[in-house]
Amino acid sequence: MMRQLPLATLFTFEVAARHLNFTKTADELHITQGAVSQQIRQLEEKIGFKLFERYHRRLTLTAEGARLALQLNHNFTEIDSLINELKEDKQSNILTLSVMPSFASKWLIPRLGDLQSAYPDMQLRIQANDKEVNFRRDKVDVAIVHSHLYKGNDFQVPLIKDKVFPVCSPEFAKQHNLLEPQQLVGLPLLNDDSESRFSTPYVEWENWLQKANVKGVKPSRAISFNRGDLAIQAAVAGQGIALGRTPLVMDDIQSGQLIKPFSVELDEGLSYLFVCPQAQSLRREVKDLLQWLLQSCFDYEPESTLTSPSSLID
C-alpha cells in the first residue's frame, strides 16, 4: 500500500498534522491552501479512512491520523538525519583506516610522524580491528588486512610480505647460547594465537618446527597471547622466544631489542594488503596514503618483489 501512495502527499499530511492548519501548511510548503486540502482529501480516499476532523475554525487528527502522523514524523526525521550524515561524509576529508591492532602498534604508530610530515593536511582516523572488515557496516574507508583474512573483490595492493621466524632478546640468546633450532627443546616459547580461529592455536610453531626439523618441542606448552604484539613484547622483555611476523618485529630487530637467532623462515605466501572499495581508491587522500605506505614498506625491503610504489599509483 505504501508504495502506491505519492510521497509528496504523505509529506503534506505530515506537515499539516504538525500545524493542524492548512494555511500554515501551505505557507511552509509554498503551495496554495486549496492544493493542501486537495492532497489531504486524495490521501484519505486512497487509504480509505479520515485523517482529520474538520470543524469551522480548527482541525483535529483522528486516532488513525495521529498514529500515521507519528510514524511519518519518525520516518522523515530519520531520512533527514541520514541525508545530512551522507552530506557530511561526502564533504569531510577524514580518512578512516581499519588496521589490525598488532600491525598498528608495532608498525604504523611508530611511523605516524613521517606520515604527518609527508601529508600534513591528511585527517586520519585509525580504527583497530582484528575482524574481517566490512566497509559499509563499520564506516571504514580503507583497511590494512592480512591476506588470508580478505577474499573480496575490492581494490587491493600488497604492502609487505609476511614471513615468520623465531625472535628473542639478545640477553635471552646469550643466556641460552642459542646457535641452532634444536636448542629450543626445554626453552619457554611464546605463542600468538590471534588467528587460531582459522587453524589450531599452535599451527605456526608446528609448521616452523617441522621446517627446521626440530624434534621434541611441544608448542602446546607455550604461553599464548591473543595479540601478536603482546607475544613480541614478552620476547623483548626476555620472557622467552616468540615467532615474529616481519612487520611486527622489523623495528625491534633494527633497534637491537630483538635478534633473529636462526636463519630458518616460514614463508606461506601471505602478505599484508591495502584494501578499499573501488570508489574510494579514486580519492586523493586514499592515493596519498597508499603512496606513503608503499614507500615505507619498499624502503624496508629494497630487494623485495613488491612492485615499485610509483607504478601502482595513478
C-alpha positions in Angstrom: 0.0 0.0 0.0 2.8 2.4 1.0 4.5 2.1 -2.4 1.2 3.2 -4.1 0.9 6.4 -2.2 2.6 9.6 -3.6 5.5 10.6 -1.2 4.6 14.3 -1.7 1.1 13.7 -0.4 2.4 11.9 2.7 4.8 14.7 3.4 2.0 17.3 3.0 -0.1 15.3 5.6 2.9 15.2 8.0 3.3 19.0 7.8 -0.5 19.5 8.2 -0.5 17.2 11.2 2.1 19.3 12.9 0.4 22.6 12.2 -3.3 21.5 12.4 -3.8 24.3 10.0 -4.0 24.2 6.2 -3.0 27.8 5.7 0.3 27.4 7.7 0.9 24.1 5.9 0.5 25.9 2.6 2.9 28.6 3.7 5.6 26.1 4.7 5.3 24.1 1.5 4.9 27.2 -0.7 1.7 25.9 -2.3 -1.9 27.1 -2.1 -4.3 26.2 0.7 -6.6 24.6 -1.9 -3.7 22.3 -3.0 -3.1 21.2 0.6 -6.8 20.5 1.1 -7.0 18.6 -2.2 -3.9 16.5 -1.4 -5.3 15.5 2.0 -8.6 14.5 0.6 -6.9 12.4 -2.1 -4.9 10.7 0.5 -7.9 9.9 2.6 -9.7 8.5 -0.4 -6.7 6.4 -1.2 -6.2 4.9 2.2 -9.9 4.6 3.0 -10.2 6.5 6.3 -10.3 10.1 7.6 -7.1 11.7 8.9 -8.7 14.9 10.2 -11.9 16.0 11.9 -12.8 19.3 10.2 -14.5 22.0 12.3 -15.4 25.6 11.4 -12.2 27.2 12.5 -10.0 24.3 13.5 -8.7 20.8 12.7 -8.0 17.8 14.9 -6.4 14.5 14.0 -8.5 11.3 14.1 -7.0 8.4 16.0 -5.8 6.9 12.8 -4.4 10.2 11.6 -2.5 10.7 14.8 -0.8 7.2 14.5 0.1 7.8 10.9 1.4 11.3 11.6 3.7 10.0 14.4 5.1 7.3 12.2 5.7 9.6 9.3 7.4 12.2 11.5 9.7 9.5 12.8 10.5 8.2 9.3 11.0 11.7 7.8 13.3 12.6 10.7 15.4 9.5 10.1 15.6 10.2 6.4 16.6 13.8 7.0 19.3 12.7 9.5 20.7 10.2 7.0 20.9 12.7 4.2 22.7 15.2 6.5 25.1 12.4 7.6 25.8 11.4 4.0 26.4 15.0 3.0 28.9 15.4 5.9 30.7 12.2 4.9 31.0 13.4 1.4 32.3 16.8 2.4 34.6 15.5 5.0 38.3 14.9 4.3 38.6 12.5 7.3 40.0 9.1 6.2 39.0 6.2 8.4 41.6 3.4 8.3 40.9 0.0 9.8 44.1 -1.8 10.8 44.9 -4.9 12.7 45.8 -4.0 16.3 49.3 -5.6 16.3 50.2 -4.0 13.0 49.0 -0.7 14.3 51.1 -0.8 17.5 54.3 -2.3 16.1 54.5 -0.8 12.6 52.0 2.0 11.9 52.1 4.1 15.1 55.9 4.5 15.1 55.7 5.9 11.6 52.8 8.3 12.0 55.2 11.3 12.4 56.6 10.5 9.0 53.1 10.4 7.5 52.1 13.7 9.1 55.3 15.3 7.7 54.6 14.0 4.3 50.9 14.9 4.3 50.2 17.5 7.0 46.7 18.1 5.8 45.6 14.5 5.9 42.9 13.8 8.5 43.4 10.2 9.5 41.2 8.2 11.9 42.6 4.9 12.9 40.3 2.1 13.9 41.9 -1.0 15.4 40.1 -4.1 14.2 41.1 -7.7 14.1 37.9 -8.9 12.5 37.1 -9.2 8.8 36.5 -5.7 7.6 33.1 -4.6 6.4 33.4 -1.2 4.8 29.8 -0.2 4.8 28.8 -1.6 8.3 32.0 -0.3 10.0 32.0 3.1 8.1 35.6 2.4 7.1 37.2 4.0 4.0 40.4 1.8 3.7 41.9 -1.1 5.6 45.2 -2.9 6.1 44.5 -6.7 6.5 46.3 -10.0 6.5 45.9 -11.5 3.1 44.3 -14.7 4.3 41.7 -12.6 6.1 40.3 -11.0 3.0 38.9 -12.6 -0.1 36.8 -9.8 -1.5 36.9 -8.2 -4.9 37.7 -4.7 -3.7 40.7 -2.6 -4.8 43.8 -4.2 -3.1 47.5 -3.8 -3.2 50.1 -5.9 -1.3 52.2 -3.9 1.1 54.7 -6.2 2.7 55.4 -9.9 2.7 54.7 -11.8 5.9 57.4 -14.2 6.9 57.5 -15.9 10.3 60.6 -16.8 12.3 61.7 -17.0 15.9 62.9 -13.9 17.7 64.2 -13.3 21.2 66.1 -10.6 23.2 69.9 -10.6 22.8 70.2 -11.4 26.5 68.0 -14.4 26.2 70.0 -15.7 23.3 73.3 -15.2 25.1 72.0 -16.8 28.3 71.0 -20.0 26.4 73.8 -19.8 23.9 71.4 -20.1 21.0 73.1 -21.4 17.9 70.7 -23.9 16.3 67.0 -24.6 16.3 67.3 -27.9 18.2 68.3 -25.9 21.3 64.6 -24.8 21.6 63.9 -28.1 23.5 63.0 -27.1 27.0 63.0 -23.3 26.4 60.0 -21.1 27.1 58.0 -20.5 23.9 55.7 -17.5 23.3 52.8 -18.1 21.0 50.5 -15.7 19.1 47.1 -17.4 18.8 45.2 -14.4 17.4 44.4 -16.2 14.2 43.7 -19.6 15.7 40.1 -19.4 14.5 41.5 -20.3 11.1 43.6 -23.2 12.3 44.9 -24.8 15.5 46.3 -22.4 18.1 49.9 -23.6 17.6 50.0 -24.2 13.9 52.7 -21.7 13.0 55.1 -23.0 15.7 54.3 -26.6 14.5 55.0 -25.6 10.9 58.2 -23.8 11.7 59.5 -26.6 13.9 58.7 -29.1 11.1 60.5 -27.0 8.5 63.5 -26.6 10.9 63.5 -30.3 11.5 63.3 -29.8 15.3 62.2 -32.8 17.4 61.0 -32.9 21.0 59.5 -29.4 21.3 55.8 -29.1 22.3 54.3 -25.8 21.2 51.2 -26.5 23.3 53.2 -25.8 26.4 53.9 -22.2 25.2 52.4 -19.1 26.8 49.8 -17.9 24.4 48.7 -14.4 23.6 45.6 -13.2 21.7 47.6 -10.5 20.0 50.9 -10.7 18.2 52.4 -7.5 19.6 51.9 -8.9 23.2 53.9 -12.0 22.3 56.6 -9.8 20.8 56.7 -7.5 23.8 57.2 -10.6 26.1 60.1 -11.6 23.9 61.6 -8.1 24.2 61.3 -8.4 27.9 63.3 -11.7 27.8 60.5 -13.9 28.8 61.1 -16.5 26.0 61.3 -16.9 22.3 58.4 -15.9 20.0 57.5 -16.3 16.4 57.8 -12.9 14.8 55.9 -11.7 11.8 58.0 -9.5 9.5 56.3 -6.1 10.1 55.8 -6.7 13.8 59.5 -7.3 14.6 61.4 -5.3 11.9 61.8 -2.2 14.1 62.8 -4.2 17.2 65.4 -6.1 15.2 66.8 -2.9 13.7 67.0 -1.3 17.2 68.7 -4.3 18.7 65.9 -5.1 21.1 65.3 -8.4 19.4 67.5 -10.8 17.4 66.8 -13.5 14.9 68.8 -16.4 16.3 68.2 -18.8 13.4 68.0 -18.4 9.6 65.0 -20.7 9.0 61.9 -18.7 7.9 58.3 -19.9 7.4 57.0 -18.3 4.2 53.4 -19.4 3.4 53.0 -16.8 0.6 51.0 -14.4 2.9 51.3 -10.6 3.0 49.6 -7.5 4.4 47.2 -5.9 2.0 45.9 -2.4 1.5 42.2 -2.8 0.7 39.4 -0.4 -0.1 36.2 -0.2 -2.2 36.9 0.7 -5.8 35.2 4.1 -5.5 37.4 5.0 -2.5 40.6 4.2 -4.5 39.9 7.3 -6.6 40.1 9.7 -3.7 43.2 11.9 -3.5 43.6 11.1 0.2 43.5 7.4 -0.4 46.1 7.6 -3.1 48.3 9.7 -0.9 48.0 7.2 2.0 48.7 4.2 -0.3 51.7 6.0 -1.8 53.2 6.6 1.6 52.5 3.0 2.8 54.1 1.5 -0.3 57.2 3.8 0.0 57.6 3.0 3.7 57.3 -0.8 3.1 59.5 -0.6 0.0 62.2 1.3 1.9 62.4 -1.6 4.4 62.5 -4.3 1.7 64.8 -3.0 -1.1 65.2 -6.4 -2.6 61.5 -7.4 -2.3 59.5 -8.5 -5.3 56.8 -5.9 -4.4 56.1 -3.6 -7.3 57.7 -0.1 -7.0 55.3 2.3 -5.4 55.2 4.8 -8.3 53.9 2.1 -10.7 50.9 1.4 -8.5 49.5 4.9 -8.1 47.9 6.8 -11.0 
